[in-house]
Amino acid sequence: MPFIKVQSSAASPDRSQVESLLKSLSGKLASHLGKPESYVMTAFEPDVPMTFAGTTDPTCFMEVKSIGTMSASQTKAMSQDFCQQVNAALGVPVERIYIEFANAERSMWGWNGATF
């Protein structure tokens, strides 16, 4: 059930670029966490009114959630990887990207009419 959501004040690139970004993030998230990609979900929200450091220059907020415990080494590697990818895809400087990593309890994540 790993999930990654990208919210950015940057304008949306064309649909094929968005799909490429989401597919790449999906594969990378599965790889970083050692989980099957068949359970990974990705989402992208462009043109979100946002500020960072008191300005409206392009910025990004990402959420990464997964059942289980993400280690400090995993979150560090994911932060570096995902920041670089968003920078390349959207032009948002890496110093204007925040990522929230959240571990989820199995009973707190629903799927297929039940919970994990």
C-alpha positions as CSV (number, residue, x, y, z in Angstrom):
1,M,0.0,0.0,0.0
2,P,2.8,2.5,-0.4
3,F,1.4,5.8,-1.5
4,I,3.2,8.9,-2.8
5,K,1.4,12.2,-3.5
6,V,3.1,15.2,-5.2
7,Q,1.5,18.6,-4.7
8,S,3.2,21.5,-6.4
9,S,2.6,25.2,-7.2
10,A,4.3,24.5,-10.6
11,A,2.2,24.3,-13.7
12,S,1.3,20.8,-14.9
13,P,3.5,19.5,-17.7
14,D,1.7,17.7,-20.5
15,R,-0.2,14.5,-19.7
16,S,2.5,12.2,-21.0
17,Q,5.2,13.8,-18.8
18,V,2.9,13.5,-15.7
19,E,2.2,9.9,-16.4
20,S,6.0,9.3,-16.9
21,L,6.7,11.0,-13.5
22,L,4.0,9.0,-11.7
23,K,5.2,5.7,-13.2
24,S,8.8,6.4,-12.4
25,L,7.9,7.4,-8.8
26,S,5.8,4.2,-8.5
27,G,8.7,2.0,-9.5
28,K,11.2,3.8,-7.3
29,L,8.9,3.8,-4.3
30,A,8.4,0.0,-4.6
31,S,12.1,-0.5,-5.0
32,H,13.1,1.7,-2.0
33,L,10.6,-0.1,0.2
34,G,11.1,-3.6,-1.2
35,K,7.3,-3.9,-1.8
36,P,5.5,-5.1,-4.9
37,E,4.6,-2.3,-7.3
38,S,1.2,-3.8,-7.7
39,Y,0.3,-2.2,-4.3
40,V,1.8,1.3,-5.0
41,M,-0.4,4.3,-5.7
42,T,0.8,7.7,-6.9
43,A,-1.0,11.0,-7.3
44,F,-0.1,14.4,-8.7
45,E,-1.7,17.8,-8.0
46,P,-0.3,20.7,-10.0
47,D,-1.1,24.4,-9.8
48,V,-1.7,24.3,-6.0
49,P,-1.5,27.8,-4.4
50,M,1.4,27.5,-2.1
51,T,4.1,29.5,-0.4
52,F,7.6,28.5,0.9
53,A,9.9,30.8,2.8
54,G,7.4,33.6,2.3
55,T,7.3,33.5,-1.5
56,T,5.1,32.0,-4.1
57,D,8.1,30.8,-6.2
58,P,7.6,27.2,-7.4
59,T,7.5,24.8,-4.5
60,C,6.4,21.2,-3.8
61,F,5.1,19.1,-0.9
62,M,5.2,15.3,-1.1
63,E,3.6,12.7,1.1
64,V,5.0,9.2,1.3
65,K,3.0,6.6,3.3
66,S,3.6,2.9,3.8
67,I,2.5,0.1,6.1
68,G,5.3,-0.8,8.4
69,T,8.4,1.1,9.4
70,M,10.5,3.2,7.0
71,S,14.1,3.4,8.3
72,A,16.1,6.5,8.5
73,S,18.4,5.2,5.7
74,Q,15.3,4.5,3.5
75,T,13.8,8.0,4.0
76,K,17.1,9.7,3.4
77,A,17.6,7.8,0.1
78,M,14.0,8.4,-0.9
79,S,14.3,12.1,-0.1
80,Q,17.4,12.5,-2.3
81,D,15.9,10.4,-5.2
82,F,12.4,12.0,-5.2
83,C,13.7,15.6,-4.8
84,Q,16.0,15.1,-7.8
85,Q,13.2,13.6,-9.8
86,V,10.7,16.4,-9.1
87,N,13.3,19.0,-9.8
88,A,14.0,17.4,-13.2
89,A,10.3,17.0,-14.0
90,L,8.9,20.2,-12.7
91,G,11.8,22.6,-12.2
92,V,11.2,23.0,-8.5
93,P,14.5,23.6,-6.7
94,V,15.3,20.8,-4.3
95,E,15.6,23.3,-1.5
96,R,11.9,24.2,-2.0
97,I,10.6,20.7,-1.6
98,Y,9.4,19.1,1.7
99,I,8.6,15.4,2.0
100,E,6.5,13.9,4.8
101,F,7.2,10.2,5.5
102,A,4.5,8.5,7.5
103,N,4.3,4.9,8.7
104,A,0.8,3.4,8.8
105,E,-0.6,0.7,11.0
106,R,-2.2,-2.2,9.0
107,S,-5.6,-1.6,10.7
108,M,-5.5,2.0,9.7
109,W,-5.3,1.4,5.9
110,G,-8.3,0.1,4.0
111,W,-8.3,-1.8,0.7
112,N,-10.6,-4.1,-1.1
113,G,-13.4,-3.7,1.4
114,A,-11.2,-4.6,4.4
115,T,-7.9,-3.4,6.0
116,F,-4.4,-4.8,5.7
